Amino acid sequence: MAPYRTPGVYVEEISKLPLSVAEVSTAIPAFIGYTENGPTPSGDGSVIPVVARINTLLEYNTQFGGGYTSSFTVKTKLVQGTTNHKEIDSTERDKPTFDYLLYYNLSLYFKNGGGSCYIVSIGNYLSAPTKKSFEDGLAALEKEDEPTLILLTDAVNLNTTDYYSLCQQSLAQCKKLGDRFAILDVPNDAGKIQEFRDSIGSSYLSYGAAYYPYLQTSLNYLYQENQVKLVAASFNWQKAFGNTNGIIVSYAGASSDSPKVTITVDPVNTSVTFNISGQTLTITIDASKTGTDIVNAWNTGTGVQNKGFTINKNGTGSDILTTVATAALDSVPTLTLDGIKDTDTALYNQVKLQLSQQYIVLPPSAAVAGIYASVDRDRGVWKAPANVSIASIIGPTVKITNDTQDNLNIDVTAGKSINAIRAFTGKGTLVWGARTLAGNDNEWRYVSVRRLFIMIEESCQKATAFAVFEPNDASTWLKVKAMIESFLYGLWEHGALAGPTPAAAYFVNVGLGKTMTTQDVLEGRMIVEIGIAAVRPAEFIIIRFSHKLQQA
């Protein structure tokens, strides 16, 4: 009671309700990678990361810019006898120096039910990706309290030695802080599965899970129209000789070449002969030879056809060719998509259609993080994030059978389980595994068990902070015990804990002679013991059939 010295009326508010434990968030991923508006690393590869919490892709665009744009080469067929592009032969994405995937991974995360998340930008698209930048990103992430999942989005494109080292550092951070879990990607190569297991180490495996294979998504690459080049499919120079039914001479070579053709008439020469000197093709004929005669002679000849030139009929090939002085072939122009937008609408629309069918292959961790978030929100962190369909994908890049998954799910040598992503007829593509990397550990085998304990441990840790420097006596012990028991009872009611009664599902002990000695009290330690019977997923369902004998 406060000391009152002045006469009057005083109001006192008396707290009657017990303290409670607030359940912490369980699926707040942190994406570590490169962004358009990211920081510039120093010469040694170190960087001061930019860390921000976002809720939507729009917020990401506002703060960090857009995704990495790709360039494409569209090879086209030409209009017969001209250097005009006509129709598409093939479309290829130009291989970039480094694939910056954070934006696309984030998009896949949101499409699979993801919510709030953290972005740890460790550089921009002009940066040379290094292991050091990712280590700086992990160090910056360690200072953040809210994130509960770690994703090394762009690190998968580093060399495998650096990637595996970063995976180990992520697991170590999860263990050190005790409030987060790592979702790792196995390289997109079946031959790398054992290498991943050998290189991931053997420490803190229960704090992470690995997924395989990569996913063929339905997301399209971003591009600028001036980054889309249109080139001839199989040659770079071409010219027609004769009238409308003569020949077309084509040449394929380096852009620095200067191919030329000379046609001469020799009355003595009754056959067609060819000679190539440098990049000049000389065709010698008599005055009666048609385009068809020249093409037939070319097709039956040997040697000269291997030097870049090709001769085909123009139209019927019926024209008789006359003497032509040396003529340079016309180069087939390289166009860009924005250059034909107004001049060749038909080809422009063809190219746009082709580009809309260029789909991105992504590692699975971002989609899995979205599934973690949606399952936690709809069912609870105690529900295994498996047997759930993945959205915005066409399918896995590798089809996995039961025999293949046997080795992925159960590693008899080191126990490093890898969760498979599989396509099932009539069901779509499902996450078909729920194990941590500690697949042989009876306590921490399942992702849902480890993440449930992380949630309960952190929730209780934050809620009991009020008791620091409170009297270490029975009154404080009772408050703490009642608060935690009420929290666990609520989880039991929701199905997070196994047992027909609360007593079978959990216990909370605290007190002198129970969890503490007199020496503990003297040294200021209040020790609370909590036991939890976590629900575990039914991984193997066995239905047994037998013949029943006729009774009558």
Secondary structure, 3 states (H helix, E strand, C coil): CCCCCCCCCCCCCCCCCCCCCCCCCCCCEEEEECCCCCCCCCCCCCCCCEEEEECCHHHHHHHHCCCCEEEEEEEEEECCCCCCEEEEEEEEECCCCCCCCHHHHHHHHHHCCCCCEEEEECCCCCCCCCHHHHHHHHHHHHCCCCCCEEECCHHHHCCHHHHHHHHHHHHHHHHHHCCCEEEEECCCCHHHHHHHHHHCCCCCHHHEEEEECCEEEEEECEEEEEEEEEEECCCCEEEEECCCCCEEEEECCCCCCCCEEEEEECCCCCCCEEEEECCEEEEEECCCCEHHHHHHHHHHCCCHHHHCEEEEECCCCCCECCCEEEEECEECCCEEHHHHCCCCHHHHHHHHHHHCCCEEEECCHHHHHHHHHHHHHHCCCCCCCCCEECCCEEEECCCCCHHHHHHHHCCCCCCCCCEEEEEECCCEEEEECCECCCCCCCCCCEHHHHHHHHHHHHHHHHHHHHHCCCCCCHHHHHHHHHHHHHHHHHHHHCCCECCCCHHHHEEEEECECCCECHHHHHCCCCCEEEEECECCCCCCCCCCCCCCCCCC
